């Protein structure tokens, strides 16, 4: 067996960065981990392996798509963190569309979405198992050769699995809305952002492995955000921008706002670079891309 060469060591460097960051702040955010996967869609299947590794290391992964500060940085707050992950802003902000220029269709959608109860981890597992039995029943039905009684049982499992899939999707649509709100004002209508996010949510439902032990909403966040940022890259810009650059631009915009609040003025490029831990030249390039042909900070309706 040959010894590990430079390439495996290089592959471990991003994970070590995450471990160091988790040790420093006591947790990781979705943004921290997402940066490993935005440059190539081919790396998306690795999400499960990285998440499992981090959970085995006892590291909390929290969702910053809520406007609130993270509340959980230790094991005692784990339950509270999971509730926040399951549906950021679910209780008070998921249906808050103030400032969104929209018609009654958004209000109707949000009312329908809010009517579906949130799921516990145990309920997620039950639904995932029903989906699994449904998929198994479909494969056996495709092979044929069953008795009428056995075929009827498989058909019942198939229908229960379909209903379970629909339930898991509906129970997490408010997560999609919470994430979509973060990307408003970038050239794609709010309802379109929700629609694209729902596509990502459905992919997450189909790929979710409940035996891994993490909550579905933690896993789904990656797929929802990937779908939304790809839609922005494809539809909202005259110049085609890679998905990973859209994520960098959004991170820069958030950092700008944070520093502006802290400093009471517009931050300099050097200050942005220090906070984002990026070279000044790269920050300047991202700023130029963000300003042309639209401004990412232009409010909806302007």
The 8 nearest C-alpha neighbors of each residue, nearest first, counted from 0:
[[1, 2, 3, 4, 7, 5, 6, 8],
 [2, 0, 3, 4, 7, 5, 6, 8],
 [1, 3, 4, 0, 5, 7, 8, 6],
 [2, 4, 7, 1, 5, 8, 6, 0],
 [3, 5, 6, 7, 2, 8, 1, 9],
 [6, 4, 8, 7, 9, 3, 10, 2],
 [5, 7, 9, 8, 4, 10, 3, 11],
 [8, 6, 10, 9, 5, 4, 3, 11],
 [7, 9, 5, 11, 10, 6, 12, 4],
 [8, 10, 6, 12, 7, 11, 5, 13],
 [9, 11, 7, 8, 12, 6, 13, 14],
 [12, 10, 8, 14, 9, 13, 15, 7],
 [11, 13, 15, 9, 14, 10, 16, 8],
 [14, 12, 16, 15, 11, 17, 10, 35],
 [15, 13, 17, 16, 11, 12, 18, 10],
 [14, 16, 18, 12, 17, 13, 19, 11],
 [15, 17, 13, 19, 14, 18, 20, 12],
 [18, 16, 14, 20, 15, 19, 21, 13],
 [17, 19, 15, 21, 20, 16, 22, 14],
 [18, 20, 22, 16, 17, 21, 15, 23],
 [21, 19, 23, 17, 22, 18, 16, 24],
 [22, 20, 26, 18, 25, 23, 27, 24],
 [21, 23, 19, 25, 20, 24, 18, 26],
 [22, 24, 20, 21, 25, 19, 26, 18],
 [25, 23, 21, 26, 22, 20, 27, 72],
 [24, 26, 21, 72, 22, 23, 73, 27],
 [27, 25, 21, 59, 72, 24, 58, 60],
 [28, 26, 60, 21, 31, 59, 61, 29],
 [29, 27, 61, 31, 30, 60, 62, 63],
 [28, 30, 62, 32, 31, 33, 61, 60],
 [31, 29, 33, 28, 32, 34, 63, 62],
 [32, 30, 28, 29, 33, 34, 27, 17],
 [31, 33, 34, 29, 30, 35, 28, 17],
 [34, 32, 30, 35, 36, 31, 29, 37],
 [33, 35, 32, 36, 37, 31, 30, 243],
 [36, 34, 33, 32, 37, 13, 38, 31],
 [35, 37, 33, 34, 38, 42, 43, 39],
 [38, 36, 243, 34, 39, 35, 33, 242],
 [37, 39, 243, 36, 40, 242, 35, 34],
 [40, 38, 41, 37, 42, 36, 43, 243],
 [39, 41, 42, 43, 38, 37, 36, 44],
 [42, 40, 39, 43, 44, 36, 45, 38],
 [41, 43, 40, 45, 44, 39, 36, 46],
 [42, 44, 45, 40, 46, 41, 36, 39],
 [45, 43, 46, 42, 47, 41, 48, 40],
 [46, 44, 48, 43, 47, 42, 49, 36],
 [47, 45, 49, 44, 48, 43, 50, 42],
 [46, 48, 50, 45, 49, 51, 44, 218],
 [47, 49, 51, 45, 46, 50, 52, 44],
 [50, 48, 52, 46, 51, 47, 53, 45],
 [51, 49, 47, 53, 52, 48, 46, 54],
 [50, 52, 54, 48, 49, 53, 47, 55],
 [51, 53, 49, 55, 50, 54, 48, 56],
 [54, 52, 56, 50, 55, 51, 58, 49],
 [53, 55, 57, 51, 56, 58, 52, 50],
 [56, 54, 52, 57, 53, 51, 58, 50],
 [55, 57, 53, 54, 58, 52, 51, 18],
 [58, 56, 54, 55, 53, 59, 74, 52],
 [57, 59, 54, 53, 56, 26, 60, 21],
 [60, 58, 26, 27, 61, 57, 54, 72],
 [61, 59, 27, 28, 26, 29, 58, 62],
 [62, 60, 28, 29, 59, 27, 84, 63],
 [61, 63, 29, 64, 84, 28, 65, 60],
 [62, 64, 65, 28, 61, 29, 66, 69],
 [65, 63, 62, 178, 66, 87, 177, 181],
 [64, 66, 63, 87, 67, 88, 62, 177],
 [67, 65, 64, 68, 63, 88, 87, 69],
 [68, 66, 65, 69, 63, 70, 64, 88],
 [67, 69, 70, 66, 63, 65, 71, 62],
 [70, 68, 71, 67, 63, 61, 72, 62],
 [71, 69, 68, 72, 80, 76, 79, 67],
 [72, 70, 76, 80, 73, 69, 77, 79],
 [71, 73, 25, 26, 70, 76, 74, 59],
 [72, 74, 75, 71, 76, 25, 77, 59],
 [73, 75, 77, 76, 72, 71, 59, 78],
 [74, 76, 73, 77, 78, 71, 72, 79],
 [77, 75, 71, 79, 74, 78, 73, 80],
 [78, 76, 80, 74, 79, 75, 81, 71],
 [79, 77, 81, 80, 76, 82, 75, 74],
 [78, 80, 82, 76, 81, 77, 83, 71],
 [81, 79, 77, 83, 78, 82, 71, 84],
 [82, 80, 84, 78, 83, 79, 85, 77],
 [81, 83, 85, 79, 80, 84, 78, 86],
 [82, 84, 80, 87, 81, 85, 86, 79],
 [85, 83, 81, 82, 86, 62, 87, 216],
 [84, 86, 216, 82, 83, 81, 87, 174],
 [85, 87, 174, 89, 84, 83, 88, 173],
 [88, 86, 83, 65, 89, 84, 174, 177],
 [89, 87, 92, 93, 65, 90, 91, 86],
 [88, 90, 93, 86, 87, 92, 91, 173],
 [91, 89, 88, 92, 93, 94, 87, 86],
 [90, 92, 88, 89, 93, 94, 95, 87],
 [91, 93, 88, 95, 94, 89, 90, 177],
 [94, 92, 89, 88, 95, 177, 173, 91],
 [93, 95, 92, 109, 96, 91, 113, 110],
 [96, 94, 92, 93, 97, 91, 98, 109],
 [95, 97, 99, 94, 98, 93, 92, 106],
 [98, 96, 99, 95, 100, 94, 92, 101],
 [97, 99, 96, 100, 299, 95, 101, 298],
 [100, 98, 96, 97, 101, 299, 189, 183],
 [99, 101, 98, 300, 299, 102, 97, 96],
 [102, 100, 99, 105, 103, 104, 189, 106],
 [101, 103, 104, 105, 100, 106, 107, 99],
 [102, 104, 106, 105, 107, 101, 108, 109],
 [105, 103, 107, 102, 106, 108, 101, 109],
 [106, 104, 108, 107, 103, 109, 102, 101],
 [107, 105, 103, 109, 108, 104, 110, 102],
 [106, 108, 104, 110, 105, 109, 103, 111],
 [109, 107, 105, 111, 106, 110, 104, 112],
 [108, 110, 112, 106, 111, 107, 94, 113],
 [111, 109, 107, 113, 112, 108, 106, 114],
 [110, 112, 108, 114, 109, 113, 107, 115],
 [111, 113, 109, 110, 114, 115, 108, 172],
 [114, 112, 110, 115, 111, 109, 173, 116],
 [113, 115, 111, 112, 116, 110, 109, 170],
 [114, 116, 113, 170, 112, 117, 169, 111],
 [117, 115, 114, 170, 118, 113, 112, 169],
 [116, 118, 170, 115, 119, 171, 85, 86],
 [119, 117, 122, 123, 116, 120, 170, 85],
 [118, 120, 122, 121, 123, 117, 85, 82],
 [119, 121, 123, 122, 214, 124, 118, 215],
 [120, 122, 124, 119, 123, 125, 118, 126],
 [123, 121, 125, 119, 124, 120, 118, 126],
 [124, 122, 120, 126, 121, 125, 127, 118],
 [123, 125, 127, 121, 122, 126, 209, 128],
 [126, 124, 122, 128, 123, 127, 129, 121],
 [127, 125, 129, 163, 123, 128, 124, 130],
 [126, 128, 124, 130, 129, 125, 123, 131],
 [129, 127, 131, 125, 130, 126, 124, 132],
 [128, 130, 160, 126, 132, 131, 127, 133],
 [131, 129, 160, 133, 127, 128, 132, 163],
 [130, 132, 128, 134, 133, 129, 127, 135],
 [133, 131, 135, 129, 130, 134, 136, 128],
 [132, 134, 157, 160, 130, 156, 136, 131],
 [135, 133, 137, 131, 136, 132, 130, 138],
 [134, 136, 132, 138, 133, 137, 131, 139],
 [135, 137, 153, 133, 139, 134, 138, 157],
 [136, 138, 140, 134, 135, 139, 141, 133],
 [139, 137, 141, 135, 140, 136, 134, 142],
 [140, 138, 142, 136, 141, 137, 135, 143],
 [139, 141, 137, 143, 142, 138, 136, 150],
 [140, 142, 138, 139, 143, 137, 136, 144],
 [141, 143, 139, 140, 138, 144, 145, 137],
 [144, 142, 140, 141, 145, 139, 150, 138],
 [143, 145, 146, 142, 140, 150, 139, 141],
 [146, 144, 150, 143, 149, 147, 140, 148],
 [145, 147, 149, 148, 150, 144, 151, 143],
 [148, 146, 150, 149, 151, 145, 152, 144],
 [147, 149, 151, 146, 150, 152, 145, 153],
 [150, 148, 152, 146, 151, 147, 145, 153],
 [149, 151, 147, 153, 152, 148, 145, 146],
 [150, 152, 154, 148, 149, 153, 147, 155],
 [151, 153, 149, 155, 150, 154, 156, 148],
 [154, 152, 136, 156, 150, 155, 151, 157],
 [155, 153, 157, 151, 152, 156, 150, 158],
 [154, 156, 152, 158, 153, 157, 159, 151],
 [157, 155, 133, 153, 159, 154, 158, 160],
 [156, 158, 133, 154, 160, 155, 159, 136],
 [157, 159, 161, 155, 160, 156, 154, 162],
 [160, 158, 156, 162, 161, 157, 163, 155],
 [161, 159, 130, 133, 129, 163, 157, 158],
 [160, 162, 158, 164, 163, 159, 157, 165],
 [161, 163, 165, 159, 164, 160, 166, 158],
 [162, 164, 160, 166, 126, 161, 165, 130],
 [165, 163, 161, 167, 166, 162, 160, 130],
 [164, 166, 162, 168, 163, 167, 169, 161],
 [167, 165, 163, 169, 168, 164, 170, 162],
 [168, 166, 164, 170, 165, 169, 163, 171],
 [167, 169, 165, 166, 171, 170, 164, 172],
 [170, 168, 166, 172, 171, 167, 165, 115],
 [169, 171, 167, 168, 115, 117, 172, 166],
 [172, 170, 174, 169, 168, 173, 167, 175],
 [173, 171, 175, 174, 169, 170, 112, 168],
 [172, 174, 176, 175, 171, 93, 177, 86],
 [175, 173, 86, 177, 172, 171, 176, 87],
 [176, 174, 172, 178, 173, 177, 196, 179],
 [177, 175, 173, 179, 178, 174, 193, 180],
 [176, 178, 174, 175, 180, 179, 93, 173],
 [177, 179, 175, 176, 180, 181, 64, 174],
 [180, 178, 176, 181, 182, 177, 192, 193],
 [181, 179, 182, 178, 177, 183, 176, 189],
 [180, 182, 179, 178, 183, 64, 177, 249],
 [183, 181, 180, 179, 185, 184, 178, 192],
 [184, 182, 180, 185, 181, 189, 179, 299],
 [185, 183, 299, 298, 186, 297, 182, 295],
 [186, 184, 295, 183, 187, 182, 235, 231],
 [185, 187, 235, 184, 188, 231, 236, 234],
 [186, 188, 235, 185, 231, 191, 189, 192],
 [189, 187, 191, 190, 192, 186, 183, 184],
 [188, 190, 192, 191, 183, 193, 187, 179],
 [191, 189, 193, 192, 188, 194, 105, 187],
 [192, 190, 194, 188, 193, 189, 195, 187],
 [191, 193, 189, 195, 190, 194, 179, 227],
 [194, 192, 196, 190, 191, 195, 179, 176],
 [193, 195, 191, 197, 196, 192, 190, 198],
 [196, 194, 198, 192, 197, 193, 227, 226],
 [197, 195, 223, 193, 199, 198, 227, 194],
 [196, 198, 200, 194, 199, 195, 193, 201],
 [199, 197, 195, 201, 196, 200, 202, 194],
 [198, 200, 223, 222, 196, 202, 226, 197],
 [199, 201, 197, 203, 198, 202, 223, 219],
 [202, 200, 204, 198, 203, 199, 197, 205],
 [203, 201, 199, 205, 200, 204, 206, 198],
 [202, 204, 200, 206, 219, 201, 205, 207],
 [205, 203, 201, 207, 202, 206, 200, 168],
 [204, 206, 202, 203, 207, 201, 164, 200],
 [207, 205, 203, 204, 202, 208, 201, 44],
 [206, 208, 204, 203, 205, 209, 215, 218],
 [209, 207, 210, 211, 206, 127, 212, 47],
 [208, 210, 211, 124, 212, 207, 127, 213],
 [211, 209, 212, 208, 213, 124, 207, 127],
 [212, 210, 209, 208, 213, 51, 47, 207],
 [211, 213, 210, 209, 214, 51, 208, 54],
 [214, 212, 211, 215, 217, 209, 218, 54],
 [215, 213, 216, 217, 120, 212, 218, 81],
 [214, 216, 218, 217, 219, 213, 207, 123],
 [217, 215, 219, 85, 218, 214, 220, 84],
 [218, 216, 215, 214, 220, 219, 84, 213],
 [217, 219, 215, 216, 220, 221, 214, 203],
 [220, 218, 216, 203, 222, 221, 217, 200],
 [221, 219, 223, 222, 218, 217, 216, 224],
 [222, 220, 224, 219, 223, 225, 218, 33],
 [221, 223, 199, 225, 219, 224, 220, 203],
 [224, 222, 199, 196, 220, 226, 200, 225],
 [223, 225, 227, 221, 226, 222, 228, 220],
 [224, 226, 222, 228, 223, 227, 221, 229],
 [227, 225, 199, 229, 223, 224, 228, 196],
 [228, 226, 224, 230, 196, 229, 195, 225],
 [229, 227, 231, 225, 230, 226, 242, 224],
 [228, 230, 232, 226, 231, 227, 242, 225],
 [231, 229, 233, 227, 228, 232, 234, 226],
 [230, 232, 235, 228, 234, 229, 233, 227],
 [231, 233, 229, 240, 230, 234, 242, 235],
 [234, 232, 230, 231, 229, 235, 239, 236],
 [235, 233, 231, 230, 232, 236, 187, 186],
 [234, 236, 186, 231, 187, 232, 233, 185],
 [235, 237, 238, 234, 239, 232, 233, 292],
 [236, 238, 239, 292, 235, 234, 291, 293],
 [239, 237, 236, 240, 292, 291, 232, 235],
 [240, 238, 236, 232, 237, 241, 233, 234],
 [239, 241, 232, 238, 244, 242, 245, 236],
 [242, 240, 244, 243, 232, 245, 239, 38],
 [241, 243, 245, 244, 229, 228, 232, 240],
 [242, 244, 37, 38, 246, 245, 241, 247],
 [245, 243, 247, 241, 246, 242, 248, 240],
 [244, 246, 248, 242, 247, 243, 249, 228],
 [247, 245, 249, 243, 244, 248, 250, 242],
 [248, 246, 244, 250, 245, 249, 251, 243],
 [249, 247, 251, 245, 250, 246, 244, 252],
 [250, 248, 252, 246, 251, 247, 245, 253],
 [249, 251, 247, 253, 248, 252, 254, 246],
 [250, 252, 254, 248, 249, 253, 255, 247],
 [251, 253, 255, 249, 254, 250, 248, 256],
 [254, 252, 250, 256, 255, 251, 257, 249],
 [253, 255, 251, 257, 252, 256, 258, 250],
 [256, 254, 252, 258, 253, 257, 259, 251],
 [255, 257, 259, 253, 254, 258, 260, 252],
 [256, 258, 254, 260, 259, 255, 253, 261],
 [259, 257, 261, 255, 260, 256, 262, 254],
 [258, 260, 256, 264, 265, 262, 263, 257],
 [261, 259, 257, 258, 263, 262, 256, 264],
 [260, 262, 258, 259, 263, 257, 264, 256],
 [263, 261, 259, 264, 260, 258, 266, 265],
 [262, 264, 259, 260, 261, 265, 258, 266],
 [265, 263, 259, 262, 266, 260, 258, 261],
 [264, 266, 259, 267, 263, 255, 258, 262],
 [267, 265, 270, 259, 258, 264, 271, 255],
 [266, 268, 270, 269, 271, 265, 272, 255],
 [267, 269, 271, 270, 272, 266, 279, 282],
 [268, 270, 272, 267, 271, 279, 273, 266],
 [271, 269, 267, 273, 272, 268, 266, 274],
 [272, 270, 268, 274, 269, 273, 275, 267],
 [271, 273, 277, 269, 275, 279, 270, 274],
 [272, 274, 276, 270, 271, 275, 269, 277],
 [273, 275, 271, 276, 272, 270, 254, 277],
 [276, 274, 272, 277, 273, 271, 254, 251],
 [275, 277, 273, 274, 272, 278, 271, 279],
 [278, 276, 272, 275, 279, 273, 281, 282],
 [279, 277, 281, 280, 272, 282, 276, 273],
 [280, 278, 282, 272, 281, 269, 283, 277],
 [281, 279, 283, 278, 282, 284, 277, 272],
 [280, 282, 284, 278, 283, 279, 285, 277],
 [281, 283, 285, 279, 284, 280, 286, 272],
 [284, 282, 286, 280, 281, 285, 279, 287],
 [283, 285, 281, 287, 286, 282, 280, 288],
 [284, 286, 282, 288, 287, 283, 289, 281],
 [285, 287, 289, 283, 284, 288, 282, 290],
 [288, 286, 284, 290, 285, 289, 283, 291],
 [289, 287, 285, 290, 291, 286, 284, 292],
 [288, 290, 286, 287, 291, 285, 294, 295],
 [291, 289, 294, 287, 288, 293, 292, 286],
 [292, 290, 293, 288, 289, 287, 294, 238],
 [291, 293, 290, 237, 294, 236, 238, 289],
 [294, 292, 291, 290, 295, 289, 236, 185],
 [293, 295, 290, 296, 297, 289, 291, 292],
 [294, 296, 185, 297, 289, 293, 184, 290],
 [295, 297, 294, 298, 184, 252, 185, 293],
 [296, 298, 294, 295, 184, 301, 299, 185],
 [299, 297, 184, 301, 296, 300, 183, 295],
 [298, 300, 184, 301, 297, 183, 100, 99],
 [299, 301, 298, 100, 184, 297, 99, 98],
 [300, 299, 298, 297, 184, 296, 294, 100]]
